[in-house]
């Protein structure tokens, strides 16, 4: 992995932000593309928001991309292009929490701080057969003390990399390699037969299901309409086709015009129905999104709508969409099938 065995705080920070909630094999090509496009933090700070969001497209958790830009601009303007070299200073950057700050501080600046991520939580809970839940403030403080004691006088840079790799390759969430683990003889969970039960969490994840109906509109000139998501909802800042969200599943296309979210600027009587997609499921951490795409022709499409973008369909590729839309467009062959 190109961010290992280096001391460049920019690349270490970039890799840590990309790998939040992302597997290494998925994040690696994004890291390489970002480094190629923006070799330094000042290059990233000067980038247009739309360019960065487009480059991030497909990674999900888009708040990371927004914080990436905010942090880069803070480093460029307030710190003269140099990252803070302490754990405390790094935590002041948007999107940098305790784990990311500790990782950058130890790997880039040799600071004596121990990381505490999912791998470390798991190793500690199992080694000590510790039933303390990991998802509470009290639990985090408890495990931070344990990992600080484990670090001792060892090099934090080596210790942090070693314990994270150990959790990724040996003490894994499932199919744990206890038979080849060098700590097995001293592992409390291994002795008690509780390896598969740890670590514990106090809070159960609550998911809600939402039903998104996207209106794909086309006129005779090859134009369509998109809008940019705003507010504090998911996919903030990304583009989408006009959306109607319903509370109930299986709403028929003909019934959409009677929904509260039907746009005032869109005359239902002027539309010609073309096709309706099958429902598709998109799983987020706290939400299940069920999407349906409804295709219409609008022969007399107006040329300007407040808050909307009217453009030729071949220019859609220049905008950043949620993965649920890009996947659908890719599967349906954008140029040949949709318009």
C-alpha positions as CSV (number, residue, x, y, z in Angstrom):
1,X,0.0,0.0,0.0
2,X,1.6,3.3,-1.1
3,X,0.8,5.2,2.1
4,X,2.8,2.8,4.2
5,X,6.5,3.4,5.2
6,X,6.2,7.1,4.2
7,X,6.2,10.3,6.4
8,X,4.2,12.6,4.1
9,X,1.3,13.9,6.2
10,X,-0.7,14.8,3.2
11,X,-0.7,11.3,1.7
12,X,-1.2,9.6,5.1
13,X,-4.1,12.0,5.9
14,X,-5.6,11.4,2.4
15,X,-5.4,7.6,2.8
16,X,-6.9,7.6,6.2
17,X,-9.9,9.7,5.1
18,X,-10.5,7.5,2.0
19,X,-10.3,4.3,4.1
20,X,-12.9,5.5,6.6
21,X,-15.8,3.1,6.1
22,X,-14.0,1.7,3.0
23,X,-12.1,-1.5,2.2
24,X,-8.5,-1.1,1.1
25,X,-9.0,-2.8,-2.2
26,X,-11.8,-0.3,-3.0
27,X,-10.0,2.8,-1.6
28,X,-6.6,2.2,-3.3
29,X,-7.5,3.3,-6.8
30,X,-9.3,6.4,-5.4
31,X,-6.1,7.2,-3.4
32,X,-4.0,6.9,-6.6
33,X,-6.4,9.1,-8.6
34,X,-6.5,11.8,-5.9
35,X,-2.7,11.9,-5.7
36,X,-2.4,12.1,-9.4
37,X,-5.0,14.9,-9.7
38,X,-3.8,16.8,-6.5
39,X,-0.2,16.1,-5.7
40,X,-0.1,18.4,-2.7
41,X,-2.6,19.7,-0.2
42,X,-2.5,23.1,-1.8
43,X,-3.5,21.6,-5.1
44,X,-6.5,19.9,-3.4
45,X,-7.4,23.1,-1.6
46,X,-7.6,25.0,-4.9
47,X,-9.8,22.4,-6.5
48,X,-13.4,23.1,-7.4
49,X,-16.0,21.4,-5.2
50,X,-17.6,19.7,-8.2
51,X,-14.3,18.2,-9.4
52,X,-13.6,16.7,-6.0
53,X,-17.1,15.3,-5.7
54,X,-16.9,13.8,-9.1
55,X,-13.5,12.1,-8.3
56,X,-15.0,10.8,-5.1
57,X,-18.1,9.4,-6.9
58,X,-18.8,5.8,-5.9
59,X,-17.0,5.8,-2.6
60,X,-20.1,6.8,-0.6
61,X,-20.2,8.7,2.7
62,X,-19.9,12.0,0.8
63,X,-19.5,14.0,4.0
64,X,-15.9,12.7,3.9
65,X,-15.3,14.4,0.6
66,X,-16.8,17.7,1.9
67,X,-14.6,17.5,5.0
68,X,-11.6,16.6,2.8
69,X,-12.0,19.9,1.0
70,X,-12.6,21.9,4.2
71,X,-9.6,20.4,5.9
72,X,-7.3,21.0,2.9
73,X,-8.3,24.6,2.7
74,X,-7.8,25.1,6.4
75,X,-4.3,23.6,6.1
76,X,-3.5,25.8,3.1
77,X,-4.8,29.0,4.5
78,X,-4.4,28.8,8.3
79,X,-1.3,26.6,8.5
80,X,0.6,27.7,5.3
81,X,0.2,24.3,3.7
82,X,1.8,22.4,6.6
83,X,-0.3,19.9,8.6
84,X,-0.4,20.4,12.4
85,X,2.2,18.0,13.9
86,X,0.3,17.1,17.1
87,X,-2.6,14.9,17.9
88,X,-4.5,17.9,19.4
89,X,-3.8,20.1,16.4
90,X,-4.8,17.5,13.9
91,X,-8.2,16.9,15.7
92,X,-9.0,20.5,14.8
93,X,-9.3,19.6,11.1
94,X,-12.7,18.8,9.8
95,X,-13.3,15.1,9.4
96,X,-10.3,14.2,11.6
97,X,-11.3,12.2,14.7
98,X,-9.2,10.6,17.5
99,X,-8.2,7.6,15.4
100,X,-7.2,9.5,12.3
101,X,-5.3,12.2,14.3
102,X,-3.4,9.5,16.2
103,X,-2.5,7.7,12.9
104,X,-1.2,10.8,11.2
105,X,0.6,12.0,14.4
106,X,2.4,8.7,14.8
107,X,3.1,7.8,11.2
108,X,4.0,11.3,9.9
109,X,5.4,13.0,12.9
110,X,6.6,10.2,15.2
111,X,4.3,11.3,18.0
112,X,3.9,8.7,20.9
113,X,0.1,8.2,20.6
114,X,-1.7,4.9,20.2
115,X,-4.5,4.4,17.6
116,X,-7.9,3.0,18.5
117,X,-9.9,1.7,15.6
118,X,-12.2,-1.2,14.9
119,X,-9.2,-3.6,14.7
120,X,-7.8,-2.5,18.0
121,X,-11.1,-2.6,19.8
122,X,-11.6,-6.2,18.6
123,X,-8.1,-7.3,19.7
124,X,-8.3,-5.7,23.1
125,X,-11.8,-7.0,23.8
126,X,-10.8,-10.6,22.9
127,X,-7.4,-10.6,24.5
128,X,-8.8,-9.5,27.8
129,X,-12.1,-11.2,27.3
130,X,-13.5,-7.8,28.1
131,X,-17.3,-7.3,28.0
132,X,-17.2,-3.5,28.1
133,X,-19.3,-2.2,25.1
134,X,-17.1,-0.4,22.5
135,X,-19.8,2.0,21.3
136,X,-20.1,4.3,24.3
137,X,-18.0,7.2,25.6
138,X,-17.1,5.2,28.7
139,X,-16.1,2.2,26.6
140,X,-13.9,4.3,24.4
141,X,-12.0,5.7,27.4
142,X,-11.7,2.3,28.8
143,X,-10.1,0.8,25.7
144,X,-8.0,3.8,25.1
145,X,-6.4,3.2,28.5
146,X,-5.8,-0.4,27.6
147,X,-4.1,0.4,24.3
148,X,-2.0,3.1,25.9
149,X,-0.7,0.6,28.4
150,X,0.0,-1.9,25.6
151,X,1.9,0.7,23.7
152,X,4.2,1.5,26.6
153,X,7.6,2.6,25.4
154,X,7.4,0.9,22.0
155,X,7.6,3.0,18.9
156,X,4.1,4.2,18.2
157,X,4.7,4.2,14.5
158,X,5.6,0.5,14.5
159,X,3.1,-0.5,17.2
160,X,0.1,1.2,15.5
161,X,0.9,-0.4,12.1
162,X,1.5,-3.8,13.6
163,X,-1.7,-3.9,15.7
164,X,-3.8,-2.7,12.8
165,X,-2.3,-5.3,10.4
166,X,-2.7,-8.0,13.1
167,X,-6.4,-7.2,13.3
168,X,-6.8,-7.2,9.6
169,X,-5.0,-10.5,9.0
170,X,-5.2,-12.6,12.1
171,X,-7.7,-11.4,14.7
172,X,-10.4,-10.7,12.0
173,X,-14.1,-10.2,12.6
174,X,-14.9,-13.6,11.2
175,X,-12.9,-16.7,10.4
176,X,-10.4,-15.7,13.0
177,X,-7.0,-17.4,12.6
178,X,-6.7,-18.5,16.3
179,X,-4.8,-21.6,15.4
180,X,-1.9,-19.6,14.1
181,X,-2.2,-16.6,16.4
182,X,1.0,-15.9,18.5
183,X,-1.2,-14.5,21.3
184,X,-3.6,-17.5,21.5
185,X,-2.1,-19.0,24.7
186,X,-2.7,-15.7,26.6
187,X,-6.0,-14.7,24.9
188,X,-8.9,-14.6,27.4
189,X,-11.6,-15.0,24.8
190,X,-9.8,-18.0,23.2
191,X,-9.7,-19.7,26.6
192,X,-13.3,-18.9,27.3
193,X,-14.6,-19.7,23.9
194,X,-16.0,-16.2,23.4
195,X,-13.9,-15.1,20.4
196,X,-16.9,-14.9,18.1
197,X,-19.0,-12.9,20.6
198,X,-16.5,-10.0,21.1
199,X,-16.4,-7.1,21.0
200,X,-19.8,-6.2,22.4
201,X,-21.9,-3.2,21.4
202,X,-24.6,-1.6,23.6
203,X,-26.6,0.1,20.9
204,X,-28.5,-1.8,18.2
205,X,-28.4,-0.2,14.8
206,X,-31.8,1.2,13.8
207,X,-32.5,1.3,10.1
208,X,-35.4,3.0,8.3
209,X,-36.6,2.3,4.8
210,X,-37.2,5.1,2.3
211,X,-38.8,4.9,-1.2
212,X,-37.2,7.1,-3.9
213,X,-38.9,7.6,-7.2
214,X,-36.7,9.3,-9.8
215,X,-38.3,11.1,-12.8
216,X,-36.1,10.7,-15.9
217,X,-37.4,13.3,-18.3
218,X,-36.4,13.6,-22.0
219,X,-37.4,15.9,-24.8
220,X,-36.9,15.6,-28.5
221,X,-33.6,17.5,-28.4
222,X,-31.9,15.0,-26.1
223,X,-32.2,17.1,-23.0
224,X,-33.0,16.0,-19.5
225,X,-33.3,17.6,-16.0
226,X,-31.3,17.1,-12.9
227,X,-31.1,18.8,-9.5
228,X,-28.6,19.1,-6.7
229,X,-29.3,17.7,-3.3
230,X,-29.2,20.1,-0.4
231,X,-29.9,20.2,3.3
232,X,-28.4,17.7,5.8
233,X,-29.8,14.6,4.2
234,X,-27.8,11.8,2.5
235,X,-25.8,12.5,-0.7
236,X,-25.6,16.2,0.1
237,X,-24.2,18.2,-2.8
238,X,-24.6,15.4,-5.3
239,X,-26.9,15.5,-8.3
240,X,-30.0,13.4,-9.1
241,X,-33.0,13.2,-11.3
242,X,-36.1,15.0,-9.9
243,X,-37.1,13.0,-6.9
244,X,-40.4,12.1,-5.3
245,X,-40.1,10.3,-2.0
246,X,-43.1,8.3,-0.8
247,X,-43.9,6.7,2.6
248,X,-45.4,3.6,1.1
249,X,-43.8,1.0,-1.3
250,X,-45.2,0.0,-4.7
251,X,-46.6,3.4,-5.6
252,X,-47.8,3.2,-9.2
253,X,-46.3,5.6,-11.8
254,X,-49.8,7.0,-12.5
255,X,-50.2,7.8,-8.8
256,X,-47.0,9.9,-8.5
257,X,-48.6,13.1,-9.7
258,X,-50.9,13.1,-6.7
259,X,-48.1,12.8,-4.2
260,X,-47.2,15.8,-2.1
261,X,-43.6,16.0,-3.5
262,X,-44.7,16.2,-7.2
263,X,-43.0,19.3,-8.5
264,X,-45.1,22.3,-9.3
265,X,-43.1,23.1,-12.4
266,X,-43.9,19.7,-14.0
267,X,-47.3,19.4,-15.8
268,X,-48.2,15.8,-15.5
269,X,-50.6,16.0,-18.4
270,X,-47.8,17.0,-20.7
271,X,-45.8,13.8,-20.0
272,X,-45.7,10.7,-22.1
273,X,-45.0,7.5,-20.1
274,X,-42.1,5.4,-21.5
275,X,-41.1,2.8,-18.9
276,X,-40.7,2.1,-15.2
277,X,-37.7,0.3,-13.8
278,X,-37.9,-2.6,-11.4
279,X,-37.3,-1.6,-7.7
280,X,-33.7,-1.7,-6.6
281,X,-32.4,-1.9,-3.1
282,X,-29.5,0.3,-1.9
283,X,-28.2,-0.3,1.6
284,X,-26.7,2.5,3.7
285,X,-25.5,2.2,7.3
286,X,-28.7,3.6,8.8
287,X,-31.0,3.5,5.9
288,X,-32.4,1.2,3.2
289,X,-33.2,3.0,0.0
290,X,-35.6,1.4,-2.5
291,X,-35.3,3.2,-5.9
292,X,-37.5,3.2,-8.9
293,X,-36.8,5.1,-12.1
294,X,-39.8,6.4,-14.1
295,X,-39.1,7.5,-17.7
296,X,-41.2,10.1,-19.5
297,X,-41.0,12.2,-22.6
298,X,-41.8,15.9,-22.3
299,X,-42.1,17.3,-25.8
300,X,-42.5,20.9,-24.8
301,X,-39.9,20.9,-22.0
302,X,-39.3,24.5,-20.8
303,X,-35.9,25.9,-21.1
304,X,-35.4,27.2,-17.6
305,X,-36.5,26.0,-14.2
306,X,-35.4,27.5,-10.9
307,X,-33.1,25.3,-8.9
308,X,-32.8,22.7,-11.7
309,X,-30.2,22.0,-14.4
310,X,-31.4,21.3,-18.0
311,X,-28.7,19.7,-20.1
312,X,-28.0,17.4,-22.9
313,X,-28.0,13.8,-21.7
314,X,-24.4,13.2,-22.9
315,X,-23.3,15.9,-20.3
316,X,-24.6,13.9,-17.3
317,X,-21.1,12.3,-17.0
318,X,-19.7,15.6,-15.9
319,X,-21.8,15.6,-12.7
320,X,-21.4,13.6,-9.5
321,X,-24.3,11.3,-8.8
322,X,-25.0,8.9,-5.9
323,X,-23.8,5.4,-6.7
324,X,-27.4,4.2,-6.9
325,X,-27.9,6.4,-10.0
326,X,-24.6,5.9,-11.7
327,X,-25.0,2.1,-11.4
328,X,-28.4,2.3,-12.9
329,X,-27.2,4.4,-15.8
330,X,-24.3,2.1,-16.4
331,X,-26.5,-1.0,-16.4
332,X,-29.1,0.5,-18.7
333,X,-26.6,1.9,-21.2
334,X,-27.1,5.6,-20.9
335,X,-26.9,6.7,-24.5
336,X,-28.8,3.9,-26.1
337,X,-31.5,2.9,-23.7
338,X,-32.6,5.9,-21.6
339,X,-33.0,8.6,-24.2
